Amino acid sequence: MDATHFIDTHAHLGLAQFDADRGAVLARAAAAGVVRIVEIGYDLATSRAAVALAAQHEPIYAVVGVQPNHVAELPDDWLDQVRALAGQPKVVAIGEIGLDYYWNAAPAAQQEACFRAQLDLARELGLPVVIHSRDAHDDTIRVLRDAARGLTGVMHSFSGDWRYAEHCLEIGFSLSFSGPVTFPKAVDLHEVVRRTPLDRLLTETDSPYLAPHPLRGKRNEPANVRLIAERLAVLREMPLDALVDAVWRNAKAIFGL
């Protein structure tokens, strides 16, 4: 594995922001050496779209689930729908799931019930989980310690300090870094990257969001995952090809790509 084999473990290419040029976005990713893209659902519609994209494009794999900001709009049979989607080809995890107290789009208790139900589903199906946590770190750790025993998973777009990172690592989860890790003032994130075991690091773009420096404020896309990997390599003072190789092994171990 050489430094041209990048993986974007979290993207949303099914969104309308890519409707006009999705094919060109995928071509640019391939040209940049991105060989795998994990397309993430955050509600039932985007989960279905993720499955469809994975069926249409060889480099894409799908993750299905309901993110906390979409809990309030669910039909009664939502969990059965997620279960059915999870059985489709190239679905590699349940996600993104978790808690979000920044937007507070649903009561905390309702968010937590949905979170726990999907953790249970992941255990039932033998799948890893992709975790969304915003302004809810303490409760996220509480729920994971209680309900994620035996599961593997990823803390998507990790944004906490080393204390929070330690808790996530102790539970057995990996940390995925996105555009903000490239920001010069993100010193807490830089410390986390330096201290996290190499076998727990992942790279993602969260496209179309969180574009890395020097593209901040623009639409993000998977080709930019190279900028994330380059920053991680610099922070860890290691060759880029060694960092890329480690991330590939880590992603393969979690998602079975």
C-alpha positions in Angstrom: 0.0 0.0 0.0 1.5 3.3 -1.0 0.6 6.9 -0.2 -1.8 7.1 -3.2 -4.2 4.8 -1.5 -6.4 7.1 0.6 -9.7 6.3 2.3 -12.5 8.7 3.1 -14.4 7.0 5.9 -17.3 9.5 6.1 -18.9 11.3 3.2 -22.4 12.4 2.1 -22.2 12.3 -1.7 -25.9 11.6 -2.0 -26.8 15.1 -1.0 -28.1 17.7 -3.4 -24.8 19.6 -3.3 -23.4 16.9 -5.6 -26.3 16.5 -8.0 -24.7 18.6 -10.7 -21.3 17.0 -10.8 -21.2 13.7 -8.7 -19.4 11.9 -11.5 -16.7 14.5 -11.7 -16.3 14.5 -7.9 -15.8 10.7 -8.0 -13.3 11.1 -10.9 -11.3 13.7 -8.9 -11.3 11.4 -5.9 -9.9 8.5 -8.0 -7.3 10.8 -9.6 -6.2 11.9 -6.1 -5.7 8.2 -5.0 -8.9 7.8 -3.0 -9.7 4.1 -3.4 -12.5 3.8 -0.9 -15.3 6.1 0.2 -17.8 5.3 3.0 -21.1 6.9 2.2 -23.0 7.7 5.4 -26.8 7.8 6.0 -28.2 10.1 8.6 -31.9 9.4 8.1 -34.0 6.8 6.2 -33.9 8.6 2.9 -30.1 9.2 2.9 -29.5 5.6 4.1 -31.4 4.4 1.1 -29.4 6.7 -1.1 -26.1 5.4 0.4 -27.1 1.8 -0.5 -27.9 2.9 -4.0 -24.6 4.8 -4.5 -22.7 1.8 -3.2 -24.5 -0.4 -5.7 -23.6 2.0 -8.5 -20.0 2.7 -7.7 -17.3 0.2 -6.9 -15.2 2.4 -4.5 -18.3 3.3 -2.4 -19.5 1.4 0.7 -22.6 2.3 2.7 -23.5 3.0 6.3 -27.2 3.2 7.3 -28.9 4.7 10.3 -30.6 7.6 11.9 -28.7 10.6 13.3 -30.1 12.4 16.4 -31.2 15.5 14.5 -33.7 13.3 12.5 -35.2 11.3 15.4 -38.4 13.4 15.7 -39.6 12.6 12.2 -39.4 8.8 12.2 -42.3 6.5 11.3 -43.2 3.7 13.7 -41.4 1.1 11.7 -38.2 3.0 11.4 -36.0 0.4 13.1 -37.3 -2.3 10.8 -36.4 -0.1 7.8 -32.9 0.4 9.1 -32.6 -3.4 9.7 -33.7 -4.1 6.1 -31.3 -1.6 4.7 -28.4 -3.0 6.8 -28.9 -6.3 5.0 -28.2 -4.9 1.6 -24.9 -5.5 -0.2 -21.9 -3.3 0.7 -23.5 -2.0 4.0 -20.6 -2.0 6.5 -21.9 -0.3 9.6 -24.8 1.3 11.4 -24.6 5.1 11.6 -24.3 7.9 11.9 -26.0 7.6 15.3 -25.6 9.3 18.6 -26.5 12.5 20.5 -26.6 16.1 19.4 -27.4 18.8 22.1 -26.2 21.7 19.9 -29.3 21.6 17.6 -31.6 19.9 20.1 -33.9 18.8 17.2 -35.4 16.2 19.5 -35.6 15.8 23.3 -32.5 14.2 24.9 -34.5 11.2 26.1 -35.8 10.6 22.6 -32.4 10.9 21.1 -31.0 8.4 23.6 -33.7 5.9 23.0 -33.0 6.0 19.3 -29.3 5.8 19.9 -29.6 2.7 22.2 -32.0 1.0 19.8 -29.5 1.3 16.9 -26.6 0.1 19.1 -28.7 -3.0 19.9 -29.4 -3.4 16.2 -25.6 -3.2 15.4 -25.0 -5.9 18.0 -27.7 -8.1 16.6 -26.3 -7.8 13.1 -22.6 -7.9 14.0 -21.9 -4.5 12.5 -19.7 -1.7 13.8 -21.2 1.8 14.5 -20.4 5.3 13.5 -21.0 7.8 16.2 -22.2 11.4 16.0 -21.7 13.4 19.2 -22.1 17.2 19.4 -22.1 19.1 22.7 -23.0 15.7 24.3 -19.7 14.1 25.1 -20.5 13.1 28.7 -23.8 11.5 27.8 -22.3 9.8 24.7 -19.7 8.1 26.8 -22.3 7.1 29.4 -24.5 5.5 26.8 -21.6 3.8 25.0 -20.2 2.4 28.3 -23.6 1.0 29.1 -24.9 -0.1 25.7 -21.9 -0.6 23.3 -20.2 -3.5 25.1 -18.7 -5.8 22.5 -19.2 -3.4 19.6 -16.5 -1.7 17.5 -16.9 1.7 16.2 -15.8 5.1 15.0 -16.1 8.5 16.7 -16.9 10.5 13.5 -15.2 13.9 13.0 -13.6 13.8 16.4 -13.7 17.2 18.0 -13.0 16.7 21.7 -10.0 17.1 23.9 -7.6 14.4 25.1 -9.8 13.6 28.2 -12.7 12.8 25.9 -10.5 10.9 23.5 -9.2 8.7 26.4 -12.7 7.7 27.3 -13.5 6.8 23.6 -10.3 4.8 23.3 -11.0 3.0 26.6 -14.3 1.9 25.3 -12.5 0.5 22.3 -13.5 3.0 19.6 -11.4 4.6 16.9 -11.1 8.3 16.3 -11.7 9.8 12.8 -10.4 13.2 11.9 -11.8 15.6 9.4 -11.1 19.2 8.1 -10.8 20.9 11.5 -7.6 19.0 12.3 -5.9 21.0 9.6 -6.8 24.3 11.2 -3.7 26.0 12.7 -5.5 27.0 15.9 -6.9 23.5 16.6 -4.3 22.8 19.2 -6.4 20.4 21.3 -7.1 18.3 18.2 -3.4 18.3 17.3 -2.6 16.9 20.8 -5.2 14.2 20.4 -3.7 13.1 17.1 -0.2 12.9 18.6 -1.3 10.8 21.6 -3.8 8.5 19.9 -2.4 5.0 19.2 -1.7 4.6 15.5 -4.0 1.7 15.2 -7.0 3.9 16.2 -6.7 6.7 13.6 -9.0 7.2 10.6 -9.4 9.9 8.0 -12.6 11.4 6.7 -13.9 14.5 4.9 -17.6 14.7 6.0 -18.2 16.0 2.5 -19.7 18.4 1.6 -19.0 19.9 5.0 -15.8 20.8 7.0 -13.5 21.5 4.1 -9.8 21.5 5.3 -7.4 24.3 5.2 -6.7 26.0 2.8 -10.2 25.3 1.3 -12.2 26.2 4.4 -15.6 27.5 3.5 -15.8 25.8 0.2 -17.7 22.6 -0.6 -15.7 19.6 0.6 -15.2 16.5 -1.4 -13.4 13.1 -1.0 -10.3 14.1 -2.9 -9.5 16.4 -0.1 -9.0 13.5 2.3 -5.3 13.7 1.2 -5.0 17.0 3.1 -6.3 15.3 6.3 -3.8 12.5 5.9 -0.9 14.8 5.2 -1.7 16.8 8.4 -1.9 13.7 10.5 1.5 12.5 9.2 3.1 15.9 10.0 1.6 16.0 13.5 2.8 12.5 14.2 6.2 13.1 12.5 6.0 10.1 10.3 6.1 9.4 6.5 2.8 9.9 4.7 2.9 6.4 3.2 3.2 4.9 6.6 0.3 6.9 7.9 -1.9 6.0 4.9 -1.0 2.3 5.3 -2.0 2.4 9.0 -5.3 4.2 8.2 -6.1 1.6 5.5 -5.5 -1.3 8.0 -7.6 0.4 10.6 -10.5 1.0 8.2 -10.3 -2.5 6.9 -10.4 -3.9 10.4 -13.5 -1.9 11.4 -15.5 -2.0 8.1 -14.1 -5.1 6.4 -13.7 -3.1 3.1 
